[in-house]
Amino acid sequence: MDGILDRLNATIDPNARVGLQRDLLREQLGDVAAILLYWNPEPVPALKSVTGIKGAATWNFYEWDKQG
């Protein structure tokens, strides 16, 4: 992953960057142990009609609203 990140930092061409990002994602998802280093899953189960949820936290529950 370090080599891909180094090339990504040095690449300007947007099309080449997309390919490098794809390679990086493939490498990260292929290494199950590395997944939690980059993604911290924090699901918030909610109905589709609930709006105002920001991110994965429930700290702003007072701003939530239910449509319909």
C-alpha positions as CSV (number, residue, x, y, z in Angstrom):
1,M,0.0,0.0,0.0
2,D,2.9,2.4,0.7
3,G,4.1,2.2,-2.9
4,I,0.6,3.0,-4.2
5,L,0.2,5.9,-1.8
6,D,3.6,7.3,-2.8
7,R,2.6,7.1,-6.5
8,L,-0.8,8.6,-5.8
9,N,0.8,11.6,-4.0
10,A,3.1,12.2,-7.0
11,T,0.5,11.8,-9.7
12,I,-1.3,14.8,-11.2
13,D,-3.2,13.2,-14.1
14,P,-6.8,12.6,-12.9
15,N,-7.2,9.4,-15.0
16,A,-4.0,7.9,-13.6
17,R,-5.1,8.9,-10.1
18,V,-8.4,7.0,-10.5
19,G,-6.5,3.8,-11.5
20,L,-4.2,4.2,-8.5
21,Q,-7.1,4.8,-6.2
22,R,-8.7,1.6,-7.6
23,D,-5.5,-0.3,-7.0
24,L,-5.3,1.1,-3.4
25,L,-8.9,0.1,-2.7
26,R,-8.4,-3.4,-4.1
27,E,-5.3,-3.8,-1.9
28,Q,-7.0,-2.5,1.2
29,L,-10.1,-4.6,0.8
30,G,-8.0,-7.7,0.0
31,D,-6.2,-7.4,3.4
32,V,-8.9,-8.0,5.9
33,A,-6.6,-7.0,8.8
34,A,-6.1,-3.5,7.3
35,I,-9.8,-2.7,6.8
36,L,-10.3,-1.5,10.4
37,L,-7.3,0.8,10.1
38,Y,-9.1,2.9,7.5
39,W,-12.8,2.4,8.1
40,N,-14.5,2.4,11.5
41,P,-18.0,1.0,10.9
42,E,-20.6,2.7,13.1
43,P,-24.0,1.9,11.7
44,V,-27.0,4.0,12.8
45,P,-30.2,2.1,12.0
46,A,-32.9,4.5,11.0
47,L,-36.1,4.6,8.9
48,K,-35.9,6.2,5.4
49,S,-38.3,8.9,6.6
50,V,-36.0,10.1,9.3
51,T,-33.9,13.1,8.2
52,G,-31.2,15.2,9.8
53,I,-28.9,12.3,10.8
54,K,-25.3,13.6,10.4
55,G,-22.6,10.9,10.2
56,A,-22.7,7.8,12.2
57,A,-23.3,9.4,15.6
58,T,-26.5,10.1,17.4
59,W,-25.3,13.3,19.2
60,N,-27.7,15.5,17.1
61,F,-30.9,13.5,17.8
62,Y,-32.7,16.7,18.7
63,E,-32.3,17.9,15.0
64,W,-33.8,14.7,13.6
65,D,-37.2,14.9,11.9
66,K,-39.6,12.3,10.6
67,Q,-41.2,13.0,7.2
68,G,-44.7,11.8,6.6
